Amino acid sequence: MFALLECHQDHSGLESVSTISSNTSSSFSSEELELRTGTVVADTGTRSCKAGFSRQQTPIAKISTLVGYPVAWPQGLEDDRCKAFIGEKALLYPDAEIELMQNSIIISWEAAETLWQHLFKHELQVAPEEYALLTTEPPQPTTHQEKMVEVMLEPLGSPSLFIAHQSVLSTYAHSGTSGLVVDAGYTVSHAMPVHEGYGLAHDTKRMDLVASCLS
């Protein structure tokens, strides 16, 4: 999928953005810097979040979507998200775990913002304000898309954002623009028809037969 998005940057309107800052550049070789150009591609699921760059064949980062905060914040550090526990570390503090998604829908935007900040700073090691962002999503309410745009463009500071249906990207990945895509996720499954690069939301079917039910 990541190589495909590079071929369709004109379609999405996401073109290459500014180069990495000098402080970040010093920690990478010239080959790594070349790969860290273009658009950041992120896929946030119920169990994991994957991300990489449009010039790469596969994601370079994959982390659990578990997010936890200390039960008792030190005075004056209530808003310090650096103290949050991300991914597998959150399992060590079960009383502090926060569920980010439920049935493929984000229910804690504060936890989502914390996860994405960690993704950029510690996993991708780039500044979000220097990269355009393409993020995927399953069929969602319009209000969910509006909130995602708000979080991505304001707290994260991404210069531009494109939200793509996972089903549409799947048809691109198979060298097509139309088809019927069945996506069996961890907590919900969808069947969406895609016509000429557009997902037909009104004909999308949802079912509760999911990956977590299979042995």
C-alpha positions in Angstrom: 0.0 0.0 0.0 2.8 2.4 0.8 4.4 2.2 -2.6 1.0 2.6 -4.2 0.3 5.9 -2.4 3.5 7.4 -3.9 2.1 6.7 -7.4 -1.2 8.4 -6.6 0.0 11.5 -4.9 -1.6 13.7 -7.6 -4.9 12.0 -7.0 -4.8 12.7 -3.2 -3.4 16.1 -3.5 -0.5 15.3 -1.2 2.8 16.1 -2.7 6.3 16.2 -1.2 6.7 18.6 1.7 9.7 20.3 3.2 12.8 18.5 4.2 13.6 17.3 7.7 15.1 19.7 10.2 18.8 19.9 10.6 18.7 18.4 14.1 16.8 15.3 12.9 18.8 15.0 9.7 22.1 14.5 11.6 20.8 11.2 13.1 20.1 9.6 9.7 22.3 8.4 6.8 21.7 10.0 3.4 19.8 6.8 2.3 17.5 7.0 5.3 16.9 10.7 4.7 15.9 10.0 1.1 13.3 7.4 2.3 12.0 9.9 4.9 10.6 12.3 2.3 7.2 12.6 0.8 4.0 12.0 2.7 3.6 10.3 6.1 1.1 7.5 5.8 -0.7 6.3 9.0 -3.2 3.6 9.7 -4.7 3.5 13.2 -6.5 0.4 14.0 -8.2 -0.9 17.1 -5.2 -3.0 18.2 -2.2 -1.3 16.5 -1.1 1.7 14.6 1.2 1.5 11.6 3.0 4.3 9.9 5.7 5.0 7.3 6.5 7.2 4.3 5.1 7.1 0.9 8.4 6.2 -0.8 8.7 3.0 1.3 7.3 -0.4 0.5 6.2 -1.2 4.1 5.6 0.7 7.3 8.6 1.4 9.4 6.7 1.8 12.7 4.1 -0.4 14.3 2.9 0.2 17.9 0.0 -0.9 20.1 -2.8 1.6 20.4 -2.8 1.1 24.2 -2.4 4.5 26.0 -2.1 5.0 29.8 -1.7 7.9 32.1 -0.4 7.9 35.7 -3.2 7.5 38.2 -1.9 10.5 40.2 -0.2 13.3 38.2 2.6 15.2 39.9 1.4 18.8 40.7 2.0 21.0 37.7 2.4 18.1 35.2 -1.2 17.4 34.5 -0.8 18.3 30.8 2.6 16.6 30.2 1.9 13.9 27.7 5.5 12.8 27.8 4.5 11.0 31.1 2.0 8.8 29.3 2.6 5.1 28.8 2.4 4.1 25.1 1.9 0.7 23.6 3.1 -2.4 25.5 4.3 -0.2 28.4 0.7 0.6 29.2 0.2 -3.1 30.0 2.4 -2.7 33.1 -0.1 -0.2 34.5 -3.6 -1.7 34.1 -5.2 0.9 36.3 -3.9 3.6 34.0 -5.0 2.1 30.6 -7.3 4.1 28.4 -9.2 2.5 25.5 -8.5 4.5 22.4 -10.9 2.8 20.0 -14.1 0.8 20.2 -15.4 -1.1 17.2 -13.0 0.8 15.0 -14.3 4.2 16.2 -12.0 6.5 18.2 -13.7 7.2 21.6 -10.8 9.0 23.3 -9.4 11.9 21.2 -7.0 12.8 24.0 -5.5 9.4 23.9 -5.4 9.5 20.1 -3.5 12.8 20.1 -1.0 11.4 22.6 -0.5 8.3 20.5 0.1 10.2 17.3 2.5 12.6 19.0 4.5 9.6 20.2 4.4 8.1 16.7 5.9 11.2 15.1 8.5 12.0 17.8 9.7 8.5 18.8 8.8 6.1 16.0 9.1 8.1 12.8 11.4 10.7 14.4 10.2 13.6 12.3 8.3 16.8 13.1 4.6 16.5 12.1 4.5 20.2 11.0 7.0 19.4 8.2 5.0 16.6 6.6 1.7 16.2 4.8 -0.3 13.3 6.3 -2.4 10.6 4.7 -4.4 8.7 7.2 -6.7 5.7 6.6 -10.1 5.1 8.1 -12.9 2.5 7.9 -16.5 3.8 7.2 -17.1 6.5 9.8 -19.6 9.2 10.8 -18.9 12.6 9.3 -18.4 14.0 12.8 -15.6 11.6 13.3 -13.8 12.9 10.2 -14.2 16.5 11.3 -12.7 15.7 14.7 -9.8 13.9 13.1 -9.1 16.9 10.9 -9.2 19.2 13.9 -6.7 17.1 15.9 -4.3 16.5 12.9 -4.2 20.1 11.8 -4.2 22.0 15.1 -2.4 20.1 18.0 -0.2 18.1 15.6 0.3 21.0 13.2 0.3 18.9 10.0 0.4 21.3 7.0 -2.1 19.2 5.0 -4.2 16.1 5.5 -6.0 13.6 3.4 -8.3 10.9 4.9 -8.6 7.9 2.7 -11.0 5.0 2.9 -9.2 1.7 3.6 -11.4 0.0 1.0 -10.4 2.5 -1.7 -6.7 2.0 -1.0 -7.2 -1.7 -1.2 -8.5 -1.5 -4.7 -5.5 0.8 -5.7 -3.2 -1.8 -4.2 -4.7 -4.4 -6.6 -4.2 -2.1 -9.6 -7.8 -1.2 -9.9 -10.2 1.6 -9.1 -13.4 -0.4 -8.7 -14.4 -3.5 -6.8 -16.0 -5.0 -3.7 -13.8 -4.9 -0.7 -14.4 -7.1 2.4 -12.3 -5.9 5.4 -12.3 -8.2 8.4 -10.8 -6.1 11.3 -10.2 -7.0 14.9 -13.5 -5.7 16.2 -15.6 -5.0 13.2 -15.9 -6.1 9.5 -17.1 -4.1 6.5 -18.1 -4.8 3.0 -17.8 -1.7 0.8 -18.3 -1.4 -3.0 -15.8 1.0 -4.6 -16.5 2.6 -8.0 -13.9 4.6 -9.9 -11.9 5.4 -6.7 -14.9 6.4 -4.6 -16.2 4.3 -1.7 -20.0 3.9 -1.7 -20.8 4.5 1.9 -24.6 4.2 1.5 -24.1 0.6 0.2 -21.6 -0.4 2.9 -22.5 -3.3 5.1 -21.2 -3.9 8.6 -21.1 -7.1 10.6 -19.8 -8.3 13.9 -18.0 -11.4 12.6 -14.4 -10.3 13.2 -10.9 -11.5 13.6 -11.1 -11.6 17.4 -13.8 -14.2 17.1 -11.6 -16.6 15.1 -9.3 -19.2 16.7 
